[in-house]
Amino acid sequence: MDFAPSPRAADLTARVAGFMASEITPIEPAYRRDLAEARRTGDPWTPLPVLAALKQKARDEGLWNLFLPQEHAGEYAERFGTDGGEGLTNVDYAPLAEQMGRSAIAPLVFNCNAPDTGNMEVLLRYGSDEQRREWLEPLLDGRIRSAFTMTEPEVASSDATNMEATCVVDGDQIVVNGRKWWSTGVGNTECRILVFMGVTDPDADRHRRHSMVLVPMDTPGVKVERLLDTMGLYDEPLGHGEVSFTDVRVPISNVISGPGEGFAIAQGRLGPGRIHHCMRLVGLAELALELACRRGLERTAFGKPLVDLGGNRERIAEARIAIDQARLLVLHAAWKLDHGGPTNALSEVSAIKVAVPAMAQRVIDMSLQLHGGGGMSDDFPLAAALVNARSLRLADGPDEVHRGTVARLELARYS
């Protein structure tokens, strides 16, 4: 088991890090100020012009759609700007995701942000030629954005079989009804397509009841009821929305892979996505530790540097140990996913979803404490980072569900 990146991945990681250092990190304070001003003037959902300029620079340098998986990239990598015209394994993409995780806007700049990456992978793996032409290609081109509508407000969505929203076949159409929330991306003015998951056949096996359907945002009956804040933050310009679907009719050809395939698609979608989330969190924790070290060395209190007060050296050491442990755990899960697919890495992917957000939450909180009152403000990225880490203990399955998976698979070895 060798976690050394391939020569291509090492080159891309260095180039992504260089691009971030020269193009993204210097403008982030101004970006945060401009976004705050956009909130005050009432339009934070239209992406700021600087994002388009950065996207074009990244694309010109071949740093575009880097998430494309090795086995499915093909012509899309060549046509849509991925350096070298090839996709990457999960292990090779992991250090790129870690670099991007250091910035709130970097995934957008490289066209590697959730939920678009997951939706594009769904279309790559399961979509028809027509679906790919109509929706995948403009997503890869960066002309549109998308959202994934799965979680529901009226049921415990940690169990996907509780789903109440429906997508019922009616001749050559499929009729969609229901209400979804925490649908990331629907606030963005460039969002054009929703991937909707609902029940098609309630009498089928519990894992064959669901379908995934492509629903254009402008279809009659689709309504964004409200945008939700996450602990006071709205995550502009993407946003998380509550969306209602009332007798929404789309062609049967909009069903992905066919009726009854929704649950299987969801499992295939979430595995790589969880790797991406966790590696970005490792990068975010690295940023928080760096900021903590700089703050602890630069600031003094009671005649000493902050780093020499209150056990801060020990906290910094524990943070370094925890980050390195988490990175190795994620790389192991990525390696398992590369060598056998989602069923080969069920326990490992669930393990990282428990361990990494909790680690990031602890490290970010430590750094925020060292920054004092400033850490609570938008002057630093730490408050938003803490919300991000905490929310990912719920997104893509809560801790309890993933612990249950790990325990079930572990006990099965002895039963």
Buried (B, 14 or more C-beta within 10 A) or exposed (E): EEBEBEEEBEEBBEBBBEBBEEBBBEBBEEBBEBBEEBEEEEEBBEBBEBBEEBBEBBBEBBBBBBBBBBEBBBEBBEEBBBBEBEBBBBBBBBBBBBBBBBBBBBBBBBBBBBBBBBBBBBBBBBBBEEBBEBBBBBBBBBEBBBBBBBBBEEBEBBEBEEBBBBBBBEEEBBBBBBBBBBBBBBBBEBBBBBBBBBBBBEEEEEBBBBBBBBBBBEBEBBEBBEBBEBEEBBBBBBBBBBBBBEEBBBEBEBBBBBBBBBBBBBBBBBBBBBBBBBBBBBBBBBBBBEBBBEBBEEBEEEEEBBBBBEEBEEBBEBBBEBBEEBBEBBBBBBBBBBEEEBEBBBBBBBBBBBBBBBBBBBBBBBBBBBBEEBBEEBBBBBBBBBBBBBBBBBBBBBBEBBBBBBEEBEEEEEE
